[in-house]
Amino acid sequence: MITGSYNFGVGAWCRSTAKGRIEASMWRFACEAQTAFNKAGGRIVRGLVNRREMGDAQRIGEAELCVSGL
């Protein structure tokens, strides 16, 4: 979650669904909510979508890394 704050910006993180779900102890849902941060300049960026998702046989995605610690 610290990297989320760093990558998305503290202000965006503080207003995020992921933060709200952490406060509600909904850990897995908080991890999944981080995948919503896939835009830059108001447009969806495919590279961010790939980075945030669960990953594949070649690599681990941010969401998968997050839930692996639960």
N, C-alpha and C positions, 0 to 999 in steps of 0.2 A: 504494500500500500504506500510505502514511502516513495518507491519509484513512480507510482501513479501521480503522486503529488508533485514530484520533480518534473515528470514528463508533461503533465497536463497543465501545470501551473497551480499554485496554492489556491487561488480564488476559485478556479473551476473545480478543483478537488473538493473544496469545502461545500460547494453547492451540488455535488454529484450524488447520483443515486447510490453509487458504490459506498460512499461515506455513510449515507443513511442506513444502508443495509448492514454495515459494520456495527453501527450503533444499536441496531436491532438484533445483533448476534446472528445474522443470516449470512454466514461466512461464504458458503459456496455461491450464493446469489450475488454477493459483493464482488467476488472474483469474476463472475460472468458479466456483471454490470460494467466492469472496466473495458470490455470489448466495445462498448458504445463510443469510446473516444477514437474515432477513425476519420476525423475530418481535419483539414488544414485550410484556412482561408474560406471556410464555409462549404468546402467541397470534400466529398468522400475520396480518400486517397487509398488506392488499392494496396500499396505497400504497408500502410497502417492497418488495414483490414487483415492482411496476411500475418503481420506481427502480433496482433492482439488475439487472434483466434486460438483454437486448441492445439494447433500444430499438426504434423503429419509424420510419416515414417522417417523423414529427413531431419526434422528439427522439433524442438519443443516450443510451443507458443506461450505467450504471456499468461493467458487464461489457464492453460494446463499447468504451468509452473506454479501459479497461485493456488490452484486446488490440490496440487500434490503435497502441499504442506499441511493440509487439513486432517 
